């Protein structure tokens, strides 16, 4: 008890001025908390979320094909589990991890739940809001699929396959998400996607595509060839000088100047292209900073052991450069994820923010001023995903041992 | 002055005379090197024979490091020619790669790859450059770690080791490419005093095994014990060359005497 009192006195009430500040800000904080609490549990009318949950999550995806989404979720869970298990298996095979460490123990599971409790809690909340058993069944199956994958994966990772067979396995593995995309898209076409699913998909695609492009641009900007350097620098500076919103609008309008309407790609595809090219320019500058942080001695040592320039970059410089700028990279990718809402405003895509606005003018909710509720919900969704990305990046940073020199 | 090296007296008129009868491993002729307006190397001539150990000493800024960094093209020389085991260093990247494969280098600040384990540090080049199968490369790596007496550190990362251990790993890494020449650029200068011995012991063992070595160092004890020839450099020039006995006991040049009086 006395330690609490000492702590309070030491940190909050040391001088008269401290006391005044503590009281004022304490009251303010209490008032804020009270208001928030009241909004969430008393005045907030959340029926609009409950009624429109499906629209918010998957947009106007046709009822008849929703099963496809469920299948996709379950297969993705299996895929992720297999991948995680496979990687563990490989690590055991190459001696980087003991078989005992790789096993899926209860401690490991609790650790995983602890790590991901915020997104898991959100999923649970969403499930509680649903009125049909479908999502519950999907979630349960996905959980089982992930576990099965994680348990089977290590065996796949441990077997030794001939080179062509492992390449085949790799191709099949990489093809699964692509196949799932076509499975989902054939029901409605890409432009029929909506809701938070669309935000996630736009972000995932753009992240995967912009990363290698960013690395290439960063390397190009430091290239010894003047022409390559010029092209990369011009590209980066041009893109970084234009507002993302303008680029999105342009992609919507200006593409017609170059491509006939019949050949024009779907609006969502255009959005992905813009996000990819835009973010790649920023990633390039971040990665360039990382490249500059690698000491000269590293390159000299790589040269001295006889590595070719490409291998010097690939094995020595890039791994260290990318590791050194993980926080800035993740920051940029989180930013990209949140910017997917701009695609709604600029291109009319029916993503989460657009849905949040649209549902307030439904006949049963019109004129009730429910925008605060729907926006809060949208913000929560974005926050949970962004915060999870941020936390996982910190973990990655620690695991790759930044600062262990 | 005579053209013949006078082994009996331990004095050499220039650095192109090797000790004993040997095949030439490194040939440096009239080499100049400029950093902007500053001339770091002035008309350097040096021949190093196979299995010879040459120790280069001199005050800081005398061009010792620049000289050995020119031998594997970490610095590009501006005039003259450098030939390593029959391959002349030119702007042809293939020649440069060829020379780098045949020369190992150990740096003052170790320059181990911090993101790779000790074993991966050693096996990377043999696997990627010599295309050695992984198992064979790792067997070789363990053998080299035995040689430098730290096999138990194979799975660690460089950041988890002491300076002396890191430098021994760096030596093992250089040896993994089975080089014909080893270049040492002040290998003990960044080490705590108690770790210098372990690194020097490794180098002595290497010298005894018949490795051709050029060592830039301030360790006079090492030079005395191991060197076939000692080369003294000052202001970008080779001032004096001699066997260790002669060099330390009865140096000829005033500049050499001054330097020795300052450090001994």
Contacts between the chains, C-beta under 8 A, distances in Angstrom:
chain1	res1	chain2	res2	distance
A	95	B	155	8.0
A	295	B	111	7.8
A	297	B	107	6.3
A	297	B	109	5.6
A	297	B	111	4.0
A	298	B	111	6.2
A	298	B	113	6.8
A	300	B	74	5.4
A	300	B	107	7.0
A	300	B	111	6.4
A	301	B	105	7.8
A	301	B	107	6.5
A	301	B	111	3.7
A	301	B	112	7.4
A	301	B	113	7.1
A	301	B	170	8.0
A	302	B	113	7.8
A	303	B	72	7.6
A	303	B	73	7.7
A	303	B	74	6.4
A	303	B	100	6.3
A	304	B	72	5.9
A	304	B	74	6.9
A	304	B	100	6.3
A	304	B	103	7.6
A	304	B	104	7.3
A	304	B	105	4.0
A	304	B	107	7.8
A	304	B	174	7.3
A	305	B	100	7.5
A	305	B	104	7.7
A	305	B	124	7.2
A	305	B	125	3.8
A	305	B	129	7.3
A	305	B	173	6.6
A	305	B	174	7.0
A	305	B	176	7.8
A	305	B	177	6.0
A	306	B	97	6.2
A	306	B	100	4.4
A	306	B	101	4.2
A	306	B	125	5.7
A	306	B	129	4.6
A	306	B	177	5.9
A	307	B	124	7.7
A	307	B	125	6.3
A	307	B	128	6.5
A	307	B	129	6.3
A	308	B	97	6.6
A	308	B	129	7.7
A	311	B	128	5.5
A	311	B	129	7.7
A	315	B	124	6.3
A	315	B	128	6.9
A	316	B	113	5.8
A	319	B	115	5.1
A	320	B	113	7.9
A	320	B	114	6.9
A	320	B	115	5.5
A	323	B	115	6.6
A	400	B	115	7.5
A	401	B	115	7.9
A	401	B	157	6.9
A	401	B	159	7.3
A	404	B	114	7.0
A	404	B	157	6.3
A	404	B	159	4.1
A	404	B	160	7.3
A	405	B	114	5.4
A	405	B	158	7.8
A	405	B	159	4.8
